[in-house]
Amino acid sequence: MNDVNGYDSTIKYAIMDIVGAINKIESMKQDRYLAMHPYSITHSADGYYRTYLPADDGKRKQIKKKSKSDLEKVVIDYWTKRSPTSSKERYAVWVDRQKLKGVSDNTIYKYQTDYARFLKGKKIEKRDVRTIDEEYLELFFNELLSEKEVPYRALKALFGYLKGVFDKSIRDGLIESNPCLKIDLPLYKRRCEQAIVKMPEERTFSQSEKNRLINSLNKKRKERPDDVLPYAVELALYTGMRVGELSGLMWNDIDEVNKRIIIRHSEKLNRLTNTFYISTPKNGKTRIFPLTIEIAELLKKIKNVEEKYGYLTEFVSSNADGRIHARVISGYMKRRTSNEGFTNPKSIHTARRTLNSELLASGAPRTMCCAMIGNTERVNEEYYTYDPPRVKRWK
C-alpha cells in the first residue's frame, strides 16, 4: 500500500523548498532596489521614518511612514517601476541568478574577472539592453577583437555570459528576443588569438629529463633533509596524480593491506575568498592506484622526515606550516626544471602525460590507464598519449 502520508510530507517539504527559494530571490531583489535608493532613511523624534524620492520636476519630495518596513515598501515600489536596464545592471542581476542556481564561488569569480577584462569601461556597459540588437553586438565584438587579442575560448565564454543576460532579461519581461541567437560566433574565430601548440617534447619528460630531475631532487634532499617538496614531486612522477591530489593526499588514503592508494581528496582554492579547502578529485570520482614497492618506500621516507622534524599531520605532504599547498608543489617542479637540460619548464601535469604514455607503451590497456590517471578515453587519447622514447604521438 502506498504511504499517502509519506507522499504528502514529501510534497509539503518540496513546496517549502520552492517557497523558500522564491522568497530568497524576492529578498535579493528588494535589497538591490534599496541599494539603488540614493537617500538615507531616518527615524525622527516624532516617531516617523522619512526619506526622499525624486520628483517629476527634477527636485525631490519627502515621504514619511510610521514604520520603516512601510517606508521601504514605497521605496522598493518606486524603484521597481524604474528597474535598471543597463547591461552593467542586468549582468549583476544575471550573476545573482547564477548564485541561486548554486554555481561555485570560483565560477562567480570568473564572471567578475571576465567582466572586468572585456566589458568594464566599454560603451556596452551603459547601454540599455532593450536597445541592443545583433548589429550592435557585432559592432561590439569587432571593436573588442580590434583592441586586444582574445582567445576564441574566452570569446565563447563571454558570448555565453551575454546570452545568459539576455535570457534573464526576457524572463523579466524587458525584451522579447535574444540578439545573441542571430550572431554567427564561429565567424570570429579567425580573428581570435591563436592558441600556441606545444610540441610533444614540451608536454612530456624524456628519459634523460626524468633522470636529471631525480638527480636534482636527490641533491636538494641532501642540502635540505627537512624539505618534503622533493618527495612530493617524485611521488608525482610515480603516480601521475594532479597537483591538488598530491596536496590533498592523506595518510589514511594509503591502504597498505591491499597495496593501493585511494585517490579521493584534492585541494581547491576558493578564488572569491582566497581560501584553500579539501574536496574531491577533478571529476568527482574516487580512483585507485597500485601501491608499488617503489612508491611504498618513498612514502616511508616522507613519514620518517615528517616524524623527525615534527611535521607529521593527516596529510602526506606537510611541512612546519602544515599541509603543503598545491601551488607550492607546482612552483617547486617548475624551478627544478627551469635550467639547462630541460626542453622547457615542466609542470606536475607533464608527469601525468608521461606516466600515461609509458603505461600505454608497456602494453597496458587504455581503459586501465584511464582508470588509474582519472581521465575519459577521449581526453586520454587526445591530450595524454605520446610515445616516450621518441617523444612523438603514440599511435
KEMAR-31587 format. One record per residue (C-alpha): residue number from 0; residue in one letter; x, y, z. Coordinates in steps of 0.02 Angstrom, whole numbers, plus 50000, padded with zeros to 5 digits. Example, Ala and Ser with C-alpha at 12.3 -4.5 7.8 and 13.67 -1.06 7.14 Angstrom:
<sites>
+-----+---+-------+-------+-------+
!   k ! r !  east ! north !    up !
+-----+---+-------+-------+-------+
!   0 ! A ! 50615 ! 49775 ! 50390 !
!   1 ! S ! 50684 ! 49947 ! 50357 !
+-----+---+-------+-------+-------+
</sites>
This chain:
<sites>
+-----+---+-------+-------+-------+
!   k ! r !  east ! north !    up !
+-----+---+-------+-------+-------+
!   0 ! M ! 50000 ! 50000 ! 50000 !
!   1 ! N ! 50065 ! 50173 ! 49957 !
!   2 ! D ! 50113 ! 50283 ! 50103 !
!   3 ! V ! 49999 ! 50430 ! 50067 !
!   4 ! N ! 50055 ! 50523 ! 50221 !
!   5 ! G ! 50235 ! 50500 ! 50166 !
!   6 ! Y ! 50196 ! 50571 ! 49995 !
!   7 ! D ! 50104 ! 50717 ! 50075 !
!   8 ! S ! 50254 ! 50753 ! 50184 !
!   9 ! T ! 50373 ! 50745 ! 50036 !
!  10 ! I ! 50264 ! 50863 ! 49934 !
!  11 ! K ! 50248 ! 50980 ! 50082 !
!  12 ! Y ! 50436 ! 50995 ! 50104 !
!  13 ! A ! 50463 ! 51013 ! 49916 !
!  14 ! I ! 50339 ! 51158 ! 49915 !
!  15 ! M ! 50427 ! 51233 ! 50065 !
!  16 ! D ! 50593 ! 51224 ! 49972 !
!  17 ! I ! 50517 ! 51310 ! 49820 !
!  18 ! V ! 50436 ! 51444 ! 49926 !
!  19 ! G ! 50599 ! 51471 ! 50018 !
!  20 ! A ! 50694 ! 51492 ! 49854 !
!  21 ! I ! 50563 ! 51615 ! 49788 !
!  22 ! N ! 50570 ! 51714 ! 49950 !
!  23 ! K ! 50759 ! 51720 ! 49938 !
!  24 ! I ! 50750 ! 51787 ! 49760 !
!  25 ! E ! 50623 ! 51919 ! 49810 !
!  26 ! S ! 50730 ! 51969 ! 49959 !
!  27 ! M ! 50882 ! 51991 ! 49846 !
!  28 ! K ! 50779 ! 52097 ! 49726 !
!  29 ! Q ! 50717 ! 52206 ! 49869 !
!  30 ! D ! 50894 ! 52228 ! 49935 !
!  31 ! R ! 50951 ! 52279 ! 49761 !
!  32 ! Y ! 50813 ! 52409 ! 49745 !
!  33 ! L ! 50852 ! 52479 ! 49919 !
!  34 ! A ! 51036 ! 52488 ! 49871 !
!  35 ! M ! 50986 ! 52593 ! 49719 !
!  36 ! H ! 50899 ! 52720 ! 49832 !
!  37 ! P ! 51014 ! 52873 ! 49845 !
!  38 ! Y ! 50937 ! 52946 ! 50002 !
!  39 ! S ! 50956 ! 52888 ! 50181 !
!  40 ! I ! 50808 ! 52831 ! 50286 !
!  41 ! T ! 50799 ! 52924 ! 50452 !
!  42 ! H ! 50696 ! 52899 ! 50609 !
!  43 ! S ! 50634 ! 53066 ! 50676 !
!  44 ! A ! 50590 ! 53115 ! 50853 !
!  45 ! D ! 50405 ! 53118 ! 50807 !
!  46 ! G ! 50413 ! 52930 ! 50775 !
!  47 ! Y ! 50404 ! 52940 ! 50585 !
!  48 ! Y ! 50527 ! 52864 ! 50464 !
!  49 ! R ! 50574 ! 52985 ! 50325 !
!  50 ! T ! 50666 ! 52986 ! 50160 !
!  51 ! Y ! 50658 ! 53069 ! 49990 !
!  52 ! L ! 50608 ! 53015 ! 49816 !
!  53 ! P ! 50649 ! 53101 ! 49651 !
!  54 ! A ! 50508 ! 53216 ! 49593 !
!  55 ! D ! 50449 ! 53243 ! 49415 !
!  56 ! D ! 50517 ! 53422 ! 49414 !
!  57 ! G ! 50693 ! 53359 ! 49443 !
!  58 ! K ! 50692 ! 53402 ! 49627 !
!  59 ! R ! 50648 ! 53285 ! 49770 !
!  60 ! K ! 50498 ! 53257 ! 49881 !
!  61 ! Q ! 50493 ! 53196 ! 50060 !
!  62 ! I ! 50391 ! 53044 ! 50110 !
!  63 ! K ! 50359 ! 52977 ! 50285 !
!  64 ! K ! 50284 ! 52821 ! 50363 !
!  65 ! K ! 50254 ! 52761 ! 50540 !
!  66 ! S ! 50354 ! 52600 ! 50512 !
!  67 ! K ! 50518 ! 52575 ! 50423 !
!  68 ! S ! 50452 ! 52424 ! 50329 !
!  69 ! D ! 50307 ! 52526 ! 50257 !
!  70 ! L ! 50428 ! 52661 ! 50202 !
!  71 ! E ! 50542 ! 52532 ! 50121 !
!  72 ! K ! 50393 ! 52461 ! 50026 !
!  73 ! V ! 50361 ! 52633 ! 49950 !
!  74 ! V ! 50545 ! 52649 ! 49903 !
!  75 ! I ! 50551 ! 52474 ! 49828 !
!  76 ! D ! 50391 ! 52505 ! 49730 !
!  77 ! Y ! 50463 ! 52666 ! 49659 !
!  78 ! W ! 50625 ! 52587 ! 49601 !
!  79 ! T ! 50539 ! 52427 ! 49541 !
!  80 ! K ! 50445 ! 52532 ! 49415 !
!  81 ! R ! 50612 ! 52604 ! 49362 !
!  82 ! S ! 50703 ! 52438 ! 49355 !
!  83 ! P ! 50885 ! 52454 ! 49297 !
!  84 ! T ! 50906 ! 52404 ! 49116 !
!  85 ! S ! 51087 ! 52444 ! 49076 !
!  86 ! S ! 51200 ! 52299 ! 49027 !
!  87 ! K ! 51301 ! 52325 ! 49185 !
!  88 ! E ! 51149 ! 52313 ! 49297 !
!  89 ! R ! 51073 ! 52167 ! 49202 !
!  90 ! Y ! 51239 ! 52074 ! 49212 !
!  91 ! A ! 51233 ! 52092 ! 49402 !
!  92 ! V ! 51054 ! 52026 ! 49402 !
!  93 ! W ! 51108 ! 51876 ! 49299 !
!  94 ! V ! 51255 ! 51840 ! 49415 !
!  95 ! D ! 51135 ! 51843 ! 49564 !
!  96 ! R ! 51029 ! 51714 ! 49475 !
!  97 ! Q ! 51182 ! 51605 ! 49444 !
!  98 ! K ! 51220 ! 51611 ! 49630 !
!  99 ! L ! 51045 ! 51549 ! 49668 !
! 100 ! K ! 51071 ! 51407 ! 49543 !
! 101 ! G ! 51216 ! 51352 ! 49651 !
! 102 ! V ! 51365 ! 51387 ! 49537 !
! 103 ! S ! 51530 ! 51382 ! 49630 !
! 104 ! D ! 51620 ! 51533 ! 49702 !
! 105 ! N ! 51761 ! 51505 ! 49577 !
! 106 ! T ! 51636 ! 51519 ! 49433 !
! 107 ! I ! 51566 ! 51681 ! 49508 !
! 108 ! Y ! 51746 ! 51743 ! 49520 !
! 109 ! K ! 51769 ! 51702 ! 49335 !
! 110 ! Y ! 51611 ! 51802 ! 49293 !
! 111 ! Q ! 51683 ! 51950 ! 49388 !
! 112 ! T ! 51858 ! 51944 ! 49315 !
! 113 ! D ! 51796 ! 51918 ! 49137 !
! 114 ! Y ! 51677 ! 52065 ! 49158 !
! 115 ! A ! 51823 ! 52175 ! 49210 !
! 116 ! R ! 51926 ! 52106 ! 49065 !
! 117 ! F ! 51801 ! 52126 ! 48923 !
! 118 ! L ! 51654 ! 52238 ! 48973 !
! 119 ! K ! 51709 ! 52363 ! 49106 !
! 120 ! G ! 51731 ! 52537 ! 49033 !
! 121 ! K ! 51656 ! 52489 ! 48865 !
! 122 ! K ! 51507 ! 52579 ! 48786 !
! 123 ! I ! 51403 ! 52421 ! 48801 !
! 124 ! E ! 51418 ! 52432 ! 48991 !
! 125 ! K ! 51296 ! 52580 ! 48999 !
! 126 ! R ! 51191 ! 52527 ! 48851 !
! 127 ! D ! 51008 ! 52488 ! 48886 !
! 128 ! V ! 50980 ! 52303 ! 48849 !
! 129 ! R ! 50816 ! 52349 ! 48765 !
! 130 ! T ! 50914 ! 52440 ! 48630 !
! 131 ! I ! 51044 ! 52305 ! 48596 !
! 132 ! D ! 51017 ! 52206 ! 48436 !
! 133 ! E ! 51127 ! 52090 ! 48334 !
! 134 ! E ! 51204 ! 52236 ! 48238 !
! 135 ! Y ! 51258 ! 52319 ! 48400 !
! 136 ! L ! 51332 ! 52155 ! 48463 !
! 137 ! E ! 51427 ! 52129 ! 48301 !
! 138 ! L ! 51499 ! 52303 ! 48318 !
! 139 ! F ! 51548 ! 52267 ! 48498 !
! 140 ! F ! 51636 ! 52103 ! 48454 !
! 141 ! N ! 51727 ! 52184 ! 48308 !
! 142 ! E ! 51789 ! 52328 ! 48416 !
! 143 ! L ! 51841 ! 52208 ! 48555 !
! 144 ! L ! 51944 ! 52099 ! 48437 !
! 145 ! S ! 52023 ! 52254 ! 48359 !
! 146 ! E ! 52079 ! 52319 ! 48529 !
! 147 ! K ! 52153 ! 52162 ! 48606 !
! 148 ! E ! 52199 ! 51983 ! 48572 !
! 149 ! V ! 52062 ! 51869 ! 48636 !
! 150 ! P ! 52073 ! 51678 ! 48632 !
! 151 ! Y ! 51921 ! 51600 ! 48549 !
! 152 ! R ! 51885 ! 51501 ! 48707 !
! 153 ! A ! 51872 ! 51664 ! 48806 !
! 154 ! L ! 51761 ! 51742 ! 48672 !
! 155 ! K ! 51644 ! 51593 ! 48681 !
! 156 ! A ! 51633 ! 51613 ! 48869 !
! 157 ! L ! 51593 ! 51798 ! 48853 !
! 158 ! F ! 51462 ! 51759 ! 48722 !
! 159 ! G ! 51384 ! 51634 ! 48843 !
! 160 ! Y ! 51377 ! 51765 ! 48981 !
! 161 ! L ! 51290 ! 51891 ! 48867 !
! 162 ! K ! 51168 ! 51759 ! 48807 !
! 163 ! G ! 51125 ! 51723 ! 48989 !
! 164 ! V ! 51100 ! 51908 ! 49024 !
! 165 ! F ! 50977 ! 51924 ! 48879 !
! 166 ! D ! 50887 ! 51763 ! 48925 !
! 167 ! K ! 50861 ! 51831 ! 49101 !
! 168 ! S ! 50800 ! 51996 ! 49029 !
! 169 ! I ! 50672 ! 51901 ! 48926 !
! 170 ! R ! 50610 ! 51811 ! 49081 !
! 171 ! D ! 50596 ! 51978 ! 49171 !
! 172 ! G ! 50491 ! 52049 ! 49029 !
! 173 ! L ! 50616 ! 52180 ! 48972 !
! 174 ! I ! 50647 ! 52112 ! 48797 !
! 175 ! E ! 50561 ! 51988 ! 48682 !
! 176 ! S ! 50706 ! 51903 ! 48593 !
! 177 ! N ! 50889 ! 51863 ! 48622 !
! 178 ! P ! 51005 ! 51954 ! 48499 !
! 179 ! C ! 51142 ! 51826 ! 48529 !
! 180 ! L ! 51041 ! 51696 ! 48434 !
! 181 ! K ! 51073 ! 51792 ! 48273 !
! 182 ! I ! 51262 ! 51802 ! 48297 !
! 183 ! D ! 51367 ! 51677 ! 48199 !
! 184 ! L ! 51507 ! 51666 ! 48327 !
! 185 ! P ! 51622 ! 51543 ! 48233 !
! 186 ! L ! 51649 ! 51680 ! 48103 !
! 187 ! Y ! 51752 ! 51774 ! 48232 !
! 188 ! K ! 51868 ! 51627 ! 48266 !
! 189 ! R ! 51995 ! 51676 ! 48132 !
! 190 ! R ! 52014 ! 51846 ! 48214 !
! 191 ! C ! 52047 ! 51774 ! 48386 !
! 192 ! E ! 52217 ! 51744 ! 48465 !
! 193 ! Q ! 52280 ! 51577 ! 48404 !
! 194 ! A ! 52325 ! 51452 ! 48539 !
! 195 ! I ! 52509 ! 51407 ! 48547 !
! 196 ! V ! 52526 ! 51223 ! 48507 !
! 197 ! K ! 52663 ! 51145 ! 48612 !
! 198 ! M ! 52772 ! 51011 ! 48538 !
! 199 ! P ! 52766 ! 50836 ! 48615 !
! 200 ! E ! 52938 ! 50858 ! 48694 !
! 201 ! E ! 52870 ! 51012 ! 48785 !
! 202 ! R ! 52723 ! 50915 ! 48857 !
! 203 ! T ! 52817 ! 50761 ! 48920 !
! 204 ! F ! 52978 ! 50709 ! 49006 !
! 205 ! S ! 53108 ! 50620 ! 48904 !
! 206 ! Q ! 53202 ! 50484 ! 48998 !
! 207 ! S ! 53355 ! 50595 ! 49012 !
! 208 ! E ! 53248 ! 50736 ! 49084 !
! 209 ! K ! 53172 ! 50618 ! 49211 !
! 210 ! N ! 53345 ! 50560 ! 49263 !
! 211 ! R ! 53405 ! 50740 ! 49276 !
! 212 ! L ! 53254 ! 50785 ! 49383 !
! 213 ! I ! 53279 ! 50637 ! 49501 !
! 214 ! N ! 53463 ! 50685 ! 49521 !
! 215 ! S ! 53411 ! 50864 ! 49559 !
! 216 ! L ! 53285 ! 50805 ! 49689 !
! 217 ! N ! 53414 ! 50693 ! 49772 !
! 218 ! K ! 53536 ! 50839 ! 49780 !
! 219 ! K ! 53405 ! 50950 ! 49861 !
! 220 ! R ! 53365 ! 50815 ! 49988 !
! 221 ! K ! 53547 ! 50814 ! 50043 !
! 222 ! E ! 53550 ! 51004 ! 50053 !
! 223 ! R ! 53383 ! 51015 ! 50145 !
! 224 ! P ! 53345 ! 50847 ! 50229 !
! 225 ! D ! 53193 ! 50926 ! 50314 !
! 226 ! D ! 53111 ! 50978 ! 50149 !
! 227 ! V ! 52966 ! 50867 ! 50093 !
! 228 ! L ! 52943 ! 50952 ! 49923 !
! 229 ! P ! 53070 ! 50843 ! 49830 !
! 230 ! Y ! 52973 ! 50689 ! 49888 !
! 231 ! A ! 52807 ! 50764 ! 49831 !
! 232 ! V ! 52874 ! 50795 ! 49656 !
! 233 ! E ! 52947 ! 50619 ! 49647 !
! 234 ! L ! 52778 ! 50549 ! 49702 !
! 235 ! A ! 52700 ! 50642 ! 49554 !
! 236 ! L ! 52819 ! 50553 ! 49435 !
! 237 ! Y ! 52767 ! 50382 ! 49502 !
! 238 ! T ! 52579 ! 50409 ! 49519 !
! 239 ! G ! 52530 ! 50539 ! 49390 !
! 240 ! M ! 52422 ! 50625 ! 49521 !
! 241 ! R ! 52357 ! 50800 ! 49492 !
! 242 ! V ! 52442 ! 50933 ! 49596 !
! 243 ! G ! 52285 ! 50962 ! 49701 !
! 244 ! E ! 52277 ! 50775 ! 49734 !
! 245 ! L ! 52458 ! 50774 ! 49793 !
! 246 ! S ! 52419 ! 50913 ! 49916 !
! 247 ! G ! 52257 ! 50830 ! 49973 !
! 248 ! L ! 52325 ! 50653 ! 49990 !
! 249 ! M ! 52302 ! 50589 ! 50168 !
! 250 ! W ! 52391 ! 50451 ! 50260 !
! 251 ! N ! 52226 ! 50359 ! 50281 !
! 252 ! D ! 52215 ! 50354 ! 50090 !
! 253 ! I ! 52363 ! 50234 ! 50090 !
! 254 ! D ! 52295 ! 50057 ! 50101 !
! 255 ! E ! 52449 ! 49952 ! 50142 !
! 256 ! V ! 52347 ! 49794 ! 50169 !
! 257 ! N ! 52277 ! 49792 ! 49992 !
! 258 ! K ! 52430 ! 49878 ! 49916 !
! 259 ! R ! 52337 ! 50026 ! 49844 !
! 260 ! I ! 52320 ! 50215 ! 49853 !
! 261 ! I ! 52142 ! 50281 ! 49863 !
! 262 ! I ! 52140 ! 50448 ! 49772 !
! 263 ! R ! 51986 ! 50534 ! 49841 !
! 264 ! H ! 52043 ! 50705 ! 49904 !
! 265 ! S ! 52103 ! 50860 ! 49813 !
! 266 ! E ! 52149 ! 51033 ! 49873 !
! 267 ! K ! 52050 ! 51175 ! 49794 !
! 268 ! L ! 52066 ! 51364 ! 49806 !
! 269 ! N ! 51912 ! 51472 ! 49827 !
! 270 ! R ! 51962 ! 51623 ! 49724 !
! 271 ! L ! 51824 ! 51733 ! 49794 !
! 272 ! T ! 51883 ! 51712 ! 49974 !
! 273 ! N ! 52063 ! 51661 ! 49933 !
! 274 ! T ! 52049 ! 51512 ! 50050 !
! 275 ! F ! 52101 ! 51331 ! 50024 !
! 276 ! Y ! 51988 ! 51183 ! 50057 !
! 277 ! I ! 51987 ! 50995 ! 50028 !
! 278 ! S ! 51863 ! 50924 ! 49903 !
! 279 ! T ! 51852 ! 50778 ! 49783 !
! 280 ! P ! 51962 ! 50749 ! 49629 !
! 281 ! K ! 51926 ! 50849 ! 49472 !
! 282 ! N ! 51795 ! 50731 ! 49400 !
! 283 ! G ! 51717 ! 50700 ! 49571 !
! 284 ! K ! 51764 ! 50516 ! 49567 !
! 285 ! T ! 51875 ! 50412 ! 49681 !
! 286 ! R ! 52006 ! 50307 ! 49592 !
! 287 ! I ! 52134 ! 50175 ! 49641 !
! 288 ! F ! 52320 ! 50174 ! 49603 !
! 289 ! P ! 52431 ! 50025 ! 49645 !
! 290 ! L ! 52547 ! 50045 ! 49793 !
! 291 ! T ! 52707 ! 49981 ! 49715 !
! 292 ! I ! 52864 ! 49941 ! 49814 !
! 293 ! E ! 52945 ! 50099 ! 49744 !
! 294 ! I ! 52800 ! 50209 ! 49799 !
! 295 ! A ! 52786 ! 50124 ! 49970 !
! 296 ! E ! 52971 ! 50156 ! 50004 !
! 297 ! L ! 52952 ! 50338 ! 49952 !
! 298 ! L ! 52803 ! 50361 ! 50069 !
! 299 ! K ! 52901 ! 50282 ! 50211 !
! 300 ! K ! 53041 ! 50408 ! 50183 !
! 301 ! I ! 52915 ! 50551 ! 50187 !
! 302 ! K ! 52841 ! 50492 ! 50351 !
! 303 ! N ! 53014 ! 50472 ! 50427 !
! 304 ! V ! 53061 ! 50651 ! 50380 !
! 305 ! E ! 52898 ! 50722 ! 50448 !
! 306 ! E ! 52912 ! 50624 ! 50610 !
! 307 ! K ! 53093 ! 50677 ! 50633 !
! 308 ! Y ! 53059 ! 50862 ! 50608 !
! 309 ! G ! 52886 ! 50867 ! 50687 !
! 310 ! Y ! 52788 ! 50896 ! 50526 !
! 311 ! L ! 52678 ! 50742 ! 50531 !
! 312 ! T ! 52494 ! 50783 ! 50502 !
! 313 ! E ! 52348 ! 50690 ! 50423 !
! 314 ! F ! 52414 ! 50747 ! 50252 !
! 315 ! V ! 52557 ! 50659 ! 50164 !
! 316 ! S ! 52637 ! 50821 ! 50103 !
! 317 ! S ! 52667 ! 50929 ! 50257 !
! 318 ! N ! 52797 ! 51049 ! 50325 !
! 319 ! A ! 52817 ! 51163 ! 50475 !
! 320 ! D ! 52665 ! 51264 ! 50418 !
! 321 ! G ! 52553 ! 51112 ! 50395 !
! 322 ! R ! 52486 ! 51047 ! 50230 !
! 323 ! I ! 52592 ! 51097 ! 50080 !
! 324 ! H ! 52479 ! 51188 ! 49959 !
! 325 ! A ! 52463 ! 51135 ! 49777 !
! 326 ! R ! 52535 ! 51295 ! 49705 !
! 327 ! V ! 52691 ! 51272 ! 49813 !
! 328 ! I ! 52718 ! 51099 ! 49739 !
! 329 ! S ! 52687 ! 51167 ! 49563 !
! 330 ! G ! 52813 ! 51306 ! 49589 !
! 331 ! Y ! 52944 ! 51185 ! 49653 !
! 332 ! M ! 52926 ! 51073 ! 49499 !
! 333 ! K ! 52947 ! 51222 ! 49382 !
! 334 ! R ! 53101 ! 51284 ! 49474 !
! 335 ! R ! 53182 ! 51113 ! 49468 !
! 336 ! T ! 53155 ! 51103 ! 49279 !
! 337 ! S ! 53193 ! 51282 ! 49229 !
! 338 ! N ! 53375 ! 51255 ! 49190 !
! 339 ! E ! 53488 ! 51180 ! 49058 !
! 340 ! G ! 53446 ! 51001 ! 49014 !
! 341 ! F ! 53259 ! 51026 ! 49002 !
! 342 ! T ! 53167 ! 51072 ! 48842 !
! 343 ! N ! 53058 ! 51192 ! 48943 !
! 344 ! P ! 52998 ! 51215 ! 49123 !
! 345 ! K ! 52890 ! 51065 ! 49166 !
! 346 ! S ! 52730 ! 51051 ! 49268 !
! 347 ! I ! 52651 ! 50916 ! 49375 !
! 348 ! H ! 52537 ! 50883 ! 49227 !
! 349 ! T ! 52692 ! 50841 ! 49124 !
! 350 ! A ! 52718 ! 50694 ! 49242 !
! 351 ! R ! 52537 ! 50639 ! 49213 !
! 352 ! R ! 52557 ! 50638 ! 49024 !
! 353 ! T ! 52724 ! 50549 ! 49034 !
! 354 ! L ! 52665 ! 50412 ! 49152 !
! 355 ! N ! 52509 ! 50381 ! 49047 !
! 356 ! S ! 52614 ! 50366 ! 48889 !
! 357 ! E ! 52738 ! 50249 ! 48972 !
! 358 ! L ! 52597 ! 50136 ! 49034 !
! 359 ! L ! 52522 ! 50126 ! 48860 !
! 360 ! A ! 52691 ! 50096 ! 48781 !
! 361 ! S ! 52717 ! 49950 ! 48901 !
! 362 ! G ! 52558 ! 49868 ! 48836 !
! 363 ! A ! 52435 ! 49920 ! 48971 !
! 364 ! P ! 52255 ! 49932 ! 48908 !
! 365 ! R ! 52194 ! 50109 ! 48883 !
! 366 ! T ! 52042 ! 50078 ! 48993 !
! 367 ! M ! 52157 ! 50032 ! 49137 !
! 368 ! C ! 52265 ! 50187 ! 49108 !
! 369 ! C ! 52111 ! 50298 ! 49106 !
! 370 ! A ! 52053 ! 50223 ! 49271 !
! 371 ! M ! 52223 ! 50250 ! 49353 !
! 372 ! I ! 52253 ! 50425 ! 49286 !
! 373 ! G ! 52073 ! 50484 ! 49304 !
! 374 ! N ! 52030 ! 50534 ! 49125 !
! 375 ! T ! 51899 ! 50486 ! 48998 !
! 376 ! E ! 51962 ! 50385 ! 48850 !
! 377 ! R ! 51937 ! 50532 ! 48731 !
! 378 ! V ! 52036 ! 50652 ! 48840 !
! 379 ! N ! 52168 ! 50520 ! 48873 !
! 380 ! E ! 52196 ! 50486 ! 48689 !
! 381 ! E ! 52189 ! 50667 ! 48633 !
! 382 ! Y ! 52293 ! 50753 ! 48767 !
! 383 ! Y ! 52389 ! 50624 ! 48869 !
! 384 ! T ! 52460 ! 50499 ! 48745 !
! 385 ! Y ! 52636 ! 50513 ! 48674 !
! 386 ! D ! 52774 ! 50393 ! 48626 !
! 387 ! P ! 52901 ! 50418 ! 48768 !
! 388 ! P ! 53060 ! 50353 ! 48683 !
! 389 ! R ! 53045 ! 50468 ! 48533 !
! 390 ! V ! 52928 ! 50596 ! 48614 !
! 391 ! K ! 52802 ! 50583 ! 48473 !
! 392 ! R ! 52617 ! 50547 ! 48473 !
! 393 ! W ! 52583 ! 50366 ! 48523 !
! 394 ! K ! 52481 ! 50283 ! 48386 !
+-----+---+-------+-------+-------+
</sites>
